[in-house]
């Protein structure tokens, strides 16, 4: 079963006197000031928790510190300060020998550029992590074949990497990570080198695999659409700091600052939002008509829009017990599709002016 991952006040500083630099950062010294003195603060005071079975996405532009953060999670980079705990074990305090054992058995990494061995078959590439563990050949081949089948590569076991497309090579990399049965998967821009169609196929593959495997996954990306599609929660990084953590809907509807809001401008909101995110919840009595077609909090935005066109009043949102938990006037739908975040909930259509008797403004 997957285990919990915790990052506590992580710092990574490159350059002279890193410990002093951390202390200066804690006292409020600006990152640019340190950089001018020849010191680079790659990660600054990063804290988060990834629950078992969760896909936690870390996103940001190049140089934001996301890949450095990822490499501290499995000990490839030693934090200048802070702690990483996985399954209750502090990876920043254990011996080098124990850390290597944890990396070989409990943590797997999927790289951006496949990192396949050209002189090994697809099966042997998928079995490499098990070979490092000392697993007997027959067992590691069996487990590698099972992982390849999960990734849609049954029948390709004896092929060579150069006989595969880019998307298939990345599936081999994913199969190699899965074959070890590691609890934690670290994925560093794993789909970024793929063309858009194959990239979406790989995202679909990961989502389907996760329904069954329920691994703890940290996924690094610079693509907000990818982050919102994959992530149960998302951490947005800027200049070494995590500036906001939340669900895709949290970040889309309630950006922490202008920097985060700028990321969301080009996102297709209809693919992210649900009725629960856009409904108004301050009921003014029980006047909502639930006899017509209704929605649930999980109803996708596009489906909600379709329902709205078929009913003559705000759409009633019912919970699992059939109780009214909110309504969605069409002006809310129009507002959340607006380009500017501030427009959400402020646009009215003539049909919904009467809807104010049902709900107050959110």
C-alpha positions, 0 to 999 in steps of 0.5 A: 500500500502507498505511504504518505510523503511529507516535505517540511521547510525544505531549502536548497542553496547552491554556492558559498556558505549555504547555511548562512544563506538559509538563515538570511532567507528566513530573516527576509533577504530577497533571493535576488540579493543572494544571487548577486552575491554568487549564491543561488536559492533554488528551493525556499521553505517548501512544505507540503504533504502527499497523501497515499494514493494521491497524484500531487503535481508541482508546476512552474516555469523553468527555473522555478525550482520544481525539478530541484525539489523533486530530487530532494524527495528521493535524496538525489540532492541533499537539502540544505535545510528541512526534512523529507519523510516517507512512510514515517521514515526521515530520509534526510537523517538515514545513512547513505546505505539505507537511502540507497535501499529506499530508492531501489525498493520504495521510490521509482523515478520516471524521467523526461527523456526515457533513459532507456538502455539501447543495448537492452530489450524492452523486457530487460529495460523494464526489469532493470530496477528489479535486477538492481534489487537482486531479484532472480531473473525468472521473477523479474522477467515475469514482473516486467512483463506484467508491468509492460502489459499494464502499460499497453506493451504486451507483445513488445517485450523482445523489441529494442528501444529504437524500434519503438515510437517516443510514446512507446519508449516512455511507456517502457520507462513507466513500466520500469517504475511500476515493475519494482512495485515502489510505493512512490513514483516521482515523474519529472516532466515525464511527458514533456518530450512527447507530441501533443496527441501522444502526450494526452494518451500518456496522461490517459494511461496514467489516470487509468493505471492510478485507478487500479494501482493507487500509487503516491505520485509526485508529477513535475510539469510546466503545463497547467493544463496537464497539471489540472488534468492529472493532479488531485492537488497542485503546488504552483512554484515561483522563484523557488517558493510554493506560492499556492497549493490546492485542487485544480478548481481552487487554483482556477477559481481562487488564485492566490495572487496575480502570478497564479491568476496569469497561469489560469487565463488560457485554461479551458475552464469547461474541462476543469470546473464542476457544479460544486465549484460554481454553485451558489449555496446561500439558499433563500428558502426552498423555492428551487424547483427540483422536479426538473432535471438536476445536477450533482456537485460532481457534474462536469461544467459542460454537462451543467451548461447543457442542463441549464439550456433545458430548464427554465430556472437555475439548475438545482444541485442535489447531494447523494441523499437528494438534498438541495445543496445549491443552485447554478443560475446561467449567469454563473456559467457565463461568468465562469467562462469569462476571461477575467477571474473577477467576472465570475458570478457577476454576469446576468442573463435575462432569464436568471434575473428572477433567480435571485429569489432562490439564491443570494449572490455567492 
